[in-house]
């Protein structure tokens, strides 16, 4: 089914790719070969509930993940972090949407929101994988994509810090735009989740701004015992 016709983006609306990068069957198979994952915390092993969180993860209202951060998926995510990898990011978003279409539909989000990158880092890198992924998910789902989060301060890159310091690093680093958030069911999008600190801080900002629910969609999850 073709996506609904667009009426023209608002100033804060993001647009996605019309078509994802074609992938061979072998790559698609490897990228989607991971087993079921907990819809509460995103850890691998079981659906619905798991031994890590027992279905009681409080960082968000639910999460869908394409796979574990390793192998070909890790290579694809790293490529997607650069301008020449925008087509890869769009293709990964397509696989994520197809793999979890039923769950995403059941969540019934009103809007798709990417995790924001600090403006200076955005200039240096030349792209934002989260924005490209969010744009594609929004287009496939027929949902508006909005920049309803802002970075309130620059932070050290999470991957440069020990796991134990990452949550403090991003605490209160985001703010939500109350005018567009209040009463909305938000689908929060990023490329990778490790400790969950960034997504948790974003969820807190959105909830403070009045969001009714915040579900999360990410391409890959780095699995570490006890990191959440």
Secondary structure, 3 states (H helix, E strand, C coil): CCCCCCCCCCCCECCCCCCCCCCCHHHHHHHCCCCCECCCCCCECCCCCCCCCCCCCCCCCCEEEEEECCHHHHHHHHHHCCHHHHHHHHHHHHHHHHHCHHHHHHHCCCEEEECCCCHHHHHHHCCCHHHHHHHHHHHHHCCEEECCEEECCCCCCHHHCCHHHHHHHHCCCEEECHHHHCCCEEEEEEEEECCCHHHHHHHHHHHHCCCCEEEEEEEEECCCCCCC
